[in-house]
Amino acid sequence: MKLVSSMEDVEKAHARVAAEIDAVDATDLSTMNVDIVSAASLVLGVSERILSFRERIAKLPEYDMSNVDKLVDYAKATWFIYLTSQPALPPAELDALLREASDLRAKLLMWAAPLVGAGHFDEAAIARIRDGAGHKDLASDLVALVGVYRSKWTQVQNICAVTDADLDRAALIGPTVFALVSQREQSLDRPGADGSLRLRRALTKLDRAYFQCRRAIRYFRESEADVDEIAPNLRRNPGNQRAAAKPAESAQTSTSSASSTTNASSAASPNAPAAGFGSGGSPFVTGDKK
């Protein structure tokens, strides 16, 4: 299962759970002692394992199945809010980033044509990407193209001029461009909205749903005692497990950074990671554009 096939997928996930996130009590939030990108990445990475327990979890009395069924949406939404909460780029840097993104898209599409002709790439998939217009499509096109190339990379890397560096850079700046455009829309949709508060609310929603999933799996796997292998704790130092009476593993005292220190402005540098891609890496798995 491809957890995230496009940036639109992330945005739609956010839209599905935005009202729930906004409704989280601001006086009862999880501790911001995890890296946001790492947390979202971890949850998305193990979500299939968690979903494999769904039928058994559904039989538990009085268990709120939204913790399982909306877990992936909560993770994507948390990452989306993190991305769109990054500082805006100065106009000149944004223009440079857009030009770089456009040039990368053009290069990837140019080499995609002969690779379609050689039978390596799907013609319809490339045609859909080529039809994109506007900055949001530019960003999603990069994500989709990276997915197409990566899916056939061992077959095509030696017969085209596209490089690993090109794909790595496209995977970084695609989400950044999407975030910068979405940022403007979010500011219009939510005048006066506090991005840091929304991020804490999103993390709280994700944190507590994931805790409840781990709690259910721990019940089923008590003899094996392998819940941390199936769904690792979001916090490296979980502390006293008895203290987790509250519906989230958030009562720890770790002083880990609340989020990656990289910001959107770093994306304009050719060698710098894009916003949202610090030590935690990218939480999405690229794939063919649907």
ZITAJO-V498192 format. One record per residue. N is the residue number from 1. RES is the residue in one letter. PHI is phi in degrees with one decimal (NA if undefined). D_LAST is the distance of its C-alpha to the last C-alpha in Angstrom with 1 decimal. Layout:
n=N res=RES phi=PHI d_last=D_LAST
n=N res=RES phi=PHI d_last=D_LAST
This chain:
n=1 res=M phi=NA d_last=13.3
n=2 res=K phi=-87.9 d_last=11.1
n=3 res=L phi=-65.7 d_last=12.8
n=4 res=V phi=-137.0 d_last=10.9
n=5 res=S phi=-96.6 d_last=7.5
n=6 res=S phi=-163.8 d_last=8.3
n=7 res=M phi=-69.0 d_last=11.6
n=8 res=E phi=-62.6 d_last=10.6
n=9 res=D phi=-61.2 d_last=10.1
n=10 res=V phi=-65.6 d_last=13.7
n=11 res=E phi=-63.9 d_last=15.0
n=12 res=K phi=-66.6 d_last=14.1
n=13 res=A phi=-62.0 d_last=15.7
n=14 res=H phi=-60.6 d_last=18.6
n=15 res=A phi=-62.0 d_last=19.0
n=16 res=R phi=-67.0 d_last=19.2
n=17 res=V phi=-119.2 d_last=22.1
n=18 res=A phi=-57.9 d_last=23.7
n=19 res=A phi=-63.9 d_last=26.6
n=20 res=E phi=-64.8 d_last=27.4
n=21 res=I phi=-63.7 d_last=27.5
n=22 res=D phi=-65.6 d_last=29.7
n=23 res=A phi=-87.3 d_last=32.0
n=24 res=V phi=-63.1 d_last=32.9
n=25 res=D phi=-62.2 d_last=36.6
n=26 res=A phi=-67.9 d_last=37.3
n=27 res=T phi=-94.8 d_last=40.5
n=28 res=D phi=-139.1 d_last=39.0
n=29 res=L phi=-113.7 d_last=36.3
n=30 res=S phi=-65.2 d_last=35.4
n=31 res=T phi=-69.4 d_last=37.1
n=32 res=M phi=-83.5 d_last=35.1
n=33 res=N phi=-120.7 d_last=36.0
n=34 res=V phi=-132.0 d_last=32.7
n=35 res=D phi=-76.7 d_last=30.3
n=36 res=I phi=-59.8 d_last=27.4
n=37 res=V phi=-64.2 d_last=24.8
n=38 res=S phi=-62.6 d_last=26.3
n=39 res=A phi=-63.4 d_last=26.5
n=40 res=A phi=-62.6 d_last=22.8
n=41 res=S phi=-61.8 d_last=21.9
n=42 res=L phi=-61.0 d_last=24.4
n=43 res=V phi=-62.4 d_last=23.2
n=44 res=L phi=-63.3 d_last=19.5
n=45 res=G phi=-67.2 d_last=20.9
n=46 res=V phi=-107.2 d_last=23.1
n=47 res=S phi=-62.4 d_last=21.2
n=48 res=E phi=-64.8 d_last=20.5
n=49 res=R phi=-62.4 d_last=24.2
n=50 res=I phi=-64.3 d_last=25.1
n=51 res=L phi=-65.2 d_last=22.9
n=52 res=S phi=-67.2 d_last=24.7
n=53 res=F phi=-95.5 d_last=27.8
n=54 res=R phi=-55.9 d_last=26.4
n=55 res=E phi=-60.6 d_last=28.4
n=56 res=R phi=-70.9 d_last=31.5
n=57 res=I phi=-64.0 d_last=31.1
n=58 res=A phi=-62.4 d_last=30.7
n=59 res=K phi=-87.0 d_last=34.2
n=60 res=L phi=-71.6 d_last=35.8
n=61 res=P phi=-66.8 d_last=38.0
n=62 res=E phi=59.8 d_last=37.1
n=63 res=Y phi=-89.3 d_last=34.0
n=64 res=D phi=-82.3 d_last=31.4
n=65 res=M phi=-70.0 d_last=28.2
n=66 res=S phi=-64.0 d_last=26.2
n=67 res=N phi=-61.5 d_last=27.0
n=68 res=V phi=-87.3 d_last=24.8
n=69 res=D phi=-70.0 d_last=22.2
n=70 res=K phi=-108.8 d_last=21.5
n=71 res=L phi=-59.2 d_last=22.2
n=72 res=V phi=-63.4 d_last=18.7
n=73 res=D phi=-62.3 d_last=18.3
n=74 res=Y phi=-61.7 d_last=21.8
n=75 res=A phi=-67.4 d_last=20.9
n=76 res=K phi=-65.2 d_last=17.9
n=77 res=A phi=-65.1 d_last=20.0
n=78 res=T phi=-62.5 d_last=22.9
n=79 res=W phi=-65.6 d_last=21.2
n=80 res=F phi=-60.7 d_last=19.9
n=81 res=I phi=-66.1 d_last=23.4
n=82 res=Y phi=-59.7 d_last=24.8
n=83 res=L phi=-59.2 d_last=22.8
n=84 res=T phi=-80.1 d_last=23.7
n=85 res=S phi=-98.2 d_last=27.3
n=86 res=Q phi=-71.0 d_last=28.0
n=87 res=P phi=-58.9 d_last=30.6
n=88 res=A phi=-71.5 d_last=29.7
n=89 res=L phi=-82.6 d_last=30.2
n=90 res=P phi=-60.2 d_last=33.0
n=91 res=P phi=-52.2 d_last=32.0
n=92 res=A phi=-65.1 d_last=33.0
n=93 res=E phi=-70.8 d_last=31.0
n=94 res=L phi=-64.0 d_last=27.9
n=95 res=D phi=-60.3 d_last=28.4
n=96 res=A phi=-64.8 d_last=28.8
n=97 res=L phi=-66.6 d_last=25.6
n=98 res=L phi=-64.9 d_last=23.6
n=99 res=R phi=-64.5 d_last=25.3
n=100 res=E phi=-62.5 d_last=24.5
n=101 res=A phi=-63.0 d_last=20.8
n=102 res=S phi=-64.7 d_last=20.8
n=103 res=D phi=-65.1 d_last=22.9
n=104 res=L phi=-64.3 d_last=20.6
n=105 res=R phi=-59.0 d_last=17.5
n=106 res=A phi=-62.2 d_last=19.8
n=107 res=K phi=-64.6 d_last=21.1
n=108 res=L phi=-64.8 d_last=17.8
n=109 res=L phi=-70.3 d_last=16.7
n=110 res=M phi=-60.5 d_last=20.2
n=111 res=W phi=-78.7 d_last=20.3
n=112 res=A phi=-67.8 d_last=16.9
n=113 res=A phi=-58.9 d_last=18.5
n=114 res=P phi=-66.7 d_last=21.2
n=115 res=L phi=-73.0 d_last=19.0
n=116 res=V phi=-65.8 d_last=17.0
n=117 res=G phi=-61.3 d_last=20.4
n=118 res=A phi=-84.4 d_last=21.6
n=119 res=G phi=86.0 d_last=18.9
n=120 res=H phi=-84.7 d_last=17.4
n=121 res=F phi=-110.6 d_last=14.0
n=122 res=D phi=-78.6 d_last=11.7
n=123 res=E phi=-61.4 d_last=12.8
n=124 res=A phi=-65.7 d_last=10.0
n=125 res=A phi=-64.0 d_last=7.5
n=126 res=I phi=-67.6 d_last=10.5
n=127 res=A phi=-63.2 d_last=11.3
n=128 res=R phi=-63.9 d_last=8.4
n=129 res=I phi=-66.3 d_last=9.5
n=130 res=R phi=-62.5 d_last=13.0
n=131 res=D phi=-76.3 d_last=12.9
n=132 res=G phi=-63.3 d_last=12.6
n=133 res=A phi=-145.1 d_last=16.0
n=134 res=G phi=91.3 d_last=17.9
n=135 res=H phi=-68.3 d_last=18.4
n=136 res=K phi=-67.6 d_last=15.5
n=137 res=D phi=-65.8 d_last=13.0
n=138 res=L phi=-57.2 d_last=15.3
n=139 res=A phi=-65.2 d_last=14.9
n=140 res=S phi=-67.6 d_last=11.1
n=141 res=D phi=-62.6 d_last=11.2
n=142 res=L phi=-62.7 d_last=13.7
n=143 res=V phi=-60.0 d_last=11.9
n=144 res=A phi=-65.7 d_last=8.9
n=145 res=L phi=-64.9 d_last=11.8
n=146 res=V phi=-59.2 d_last=13.8
n=147 res=G phi=-61.8 d_last=11.4
n=148 res=V phi=-63.4 d_last=11.4
n=149 res=Y phi=-65.2 d_last=15.1
n=150 res=R phi=-64.0 d_last=16.0
n=151 res=S phi=-67.9 d_last=14.5
n=152 res=K phi=-125.4 d_last=17.0
n=153 res=W phi=-59.3 d_last=19.5
n=154 res=T phi=-63.8 d_last=22.5
n=155 res=Q phi=-86.2 d_last=22.1
n=156 res=V phi=-111.6 d_last=21.5
n=157 res=Q phi=-62.2 d_last=23.4
n=158 res=N phi=-97.8 d_last=26.7
n=159 res=I phi=-123.6 d_last=25.7
n=160 res=C phi=-147.5 d_last=24.2
n=161 res=A phi=-92.4 d_last=25.5
n=162 res=V phi=-74.1 d_last=22.6
n=163 res=T phi=-114.5 d_last=24.2
n=164 res=D phi=-57.2 d_last=23.5
n=165 res=A phi=-62.3 d_last=24.9
n=166 res=D phi=-59.7 d_last=22.4
n=167 res=L phi=-68.4 d_last=19.4
n=168 res=D phi=-62.7 d_last=21.3
n=169 res=R phi=-67.2 d_last=22.1
n=170 res=A phi=-61.5 d_last=18.6
n=171 res=A phi=-66.5 d_last=17.4
n=172 res=L phi=-82.7 d_last=20.4
n=173 res=I phi=-82.6 d_last=20.5
n=174 res=G phi=-56.7 d_last=16.8
n=175 res=P phi=-61.2 d_last=17.2
n=176 res=T phi=-66.0 d_last=20.7
n=177 res=V phi=-61.0 d_last=20.0
n=178 res=F phi=-58.8 d_last=17.5
n=179 res=A phi=-64.5 d_last=20.3
n=180 res=L phi=-65.5 d_last=23.0
n=181 res=V phi=-69.3 d_last=21.3
n=182 res=S phi=-63.2 d_last=20.6
n=183 res=Q phi=-56.8 d_last=24.1
n=184 res=R phi=-63.2 d_last=25.6
n=185 res=E phi=-65.9 d_last=23.8
n=186 res=Q phi=-63.4 d_last=24.8
n=187 res=S phi=-67.0 d_last=28.3
n=188 res=L phi=-76.7 d_last=28.4
n=189 res=D phi=-73.4 d_last=27.1
n=190 res=R phi=-125.7 d_last=29.4
n=191 res=P phi=-59.5 d_last=32.6
n=192 res=G phi=78.2 d_last=34.8
n=193 res=A phi=-67.6 d_last=32.3
n=194 res=D phi=-92.5 d_last=33.4
n=195 res=G phi=-60.8 d_last=30.4
n=196 res=S phi=-67.3 d_last=32.4
n=197 res=L phi=-68.7 d_last=33.3
n=198 res=R phi=-62.6 d_last=29.7
n=199 res=L phi=-65.3 d_last=28.7
n=200 res=R phi=-65.6 d_last=31.6
n=201 res=R phi=-64.9 d_last=30.7
n=202 res=A phi=-64.1 d_last=27.1
n=203 res=L phi=-61.7 d_last=28.5
n=204 res=T phi=-60.4 d_last=31.0
n=205 res=K phi=-61.8 d_last=28.5
n=206 res=L phi=-65.8 d_last=26.6
n=207 res=D phi=-57.5 d_last=29.9
n=208 res=R phi=-76.0 d_last=31.4
n=209 res=A phi=-65.8 d_last=28.5
n=210 res=Y phi=-65.4 d_last=28.3
n=211 res=F phi=-59.1 d_last=32.1
n=212 res=Q phi=-66.1 d_last=32.1
n=213 res=C phi=-65.4 d_last=29.6
n=214 res=R phi=-63.3 d_last=31.9
n=215 res=R phi=-62.2 d_last=34.9
n=216 res=A phi=-66.3 d_last=33.7
n=217 res=I phi=-64.8 d_last=32.8
n=218 res=R phi=-58.6 d_last=36.1
n=219 res=Y phi=-62.6 d_last=37.8
n=220 res=F phi=-73.2 d_last=36.3
n=221 res=R phi=-111.5 d_last=36.9
n=222 res=E phi=-59.8 d_last=40.3
n=223 res=S phi=-66.5 d_last=42.0
n=224 res=E phi=-77.5 d_last=39.6
n=225 res=A phi=52.5 d_last=39.4
n=226 res=D phi=-120.2 d_last=36.1
n=227 res=V phi=-58.8 d_last=34.0
n=228 res=D phi=-72.3 d_last=33.8
n=229 res=E phi=-83.9 d_last=32.2
n=230 res=I phi=-76.3 d_last=29.6
n=231 res=A phi=-140.7 d_last=29.0
n=232 res=P phi=-58.8 d_last=31.0
n=233 res=N phi=-62.2 d_last=32.7
n=234 res=L phi=-65.9 d_last=31.1
n=235 res=R phi=-110.2 d_last=34.6
n=236 res=R phi=-64.0 d_last=36.2
n=237 res=N phi=-115.5 d_last=39.6
n=238 res=P phi=-69.6 d_last=39.2
n=239 res=G phi=70.1 d_last=42.9
n=240 res=N phi=-76.2 d_last=44.8
n=241 res=Q phi=-63.5 d_last=42.6
n=242 res=R phi=-66.2 d_last=45.2
n=243 res=A phi=-78.0 d_last=44.6
n=244 res=A phi=-87.0 d_last=41.1
n=245 res=A phi=-70.8 d_last=42.4
n=246 res=K phi=-73.0 d_last=40.3
n=247 res=P phi=-73.0 d_last=36.7
n=248 res=A phi=-171.7 d_last=35.3
n=249 res=E phi=-88.1 d_last=36.2
n=250 res=S phi=-125.9 d_last=37.0
n=251 res=A phi=-95.1 d_last=40.8
n=252 res=Q phi=-85.1 d_last=41.1
n=253 res=T phi=-114.4 d_last=43.1
n=254 res=S phi=-60.0 d_last=41.0
n=255 res=T phi=-107.5 d_last=40.9
n=256 res=S phi=-58.9 d_last=37.6
n=257 res=S phi=-61.6 d_last=35.8
n=258 res=A phi=-68.5 d_last=33.8
n=259 res=S phi=-159.2 d_last=31.0
n=260 res=S phi=-63.9 d_last=30.3
n=261 res=T phi=-82.3 d_last=32.7
n=262 res=T phi=-72.2 d_last=30.4
n=263 res=N phi=-133.9 d_last=29.5
n=264 res=A phi=-61.0 d_last=27.4
n=265 res=S phi=-65.2 d_last=30.3
n=266 res=S phi=-68.0 d_last=30.2
n=267 res=A phi=-68.2 d_last=26.9
n=268 res=A phi=-72.7 d_last=28.8
n=269 res=S phi=-81.7 d_last=30.8
n=270 res=P phi=-57.2 d_last=29.4
n=271 res=N phi=-104.3 d_last=30.3
n=272 res=A phi=-95.8 d_last=29.6
n=273 res=P phi=-71.2 d_last=26.8
n=274 res=A phi=-79.3 d_last=24.6
n=275 res=A phi=-56.8 d_last=25.1
n=276 res=G phi=85.4 d_last=24.1
n=277 res=F phi=-126.4 d_last=24.3
n=278 res=G phi=-87.7 d_last=27.9
n=279 res=S phi=-63.5 d_last=29.3
n=280 res=G phi=-76.9 d_last=26.7
n=281 res=G phi=79.9 d_last=23.8
n=282 res=S phi=-90.2 d_last=20.2
n=283 res=P phi=-85.9 d_last=19.0
n=284 res=F phi=-106.2 d_last=15.3
n=285 res=V phi=-108.7 d_last=13.8
n=286 res=T phi=-73.5 d_last=11.4
n=287 res=G phi=-159.9 d_last=8.6
n=288 res=D phi=-60.8 d_last=6.2
n=289 res=K phi=-70.3 d_last=3.8
n=290 res=K phi=-88.2 d_last=0.0
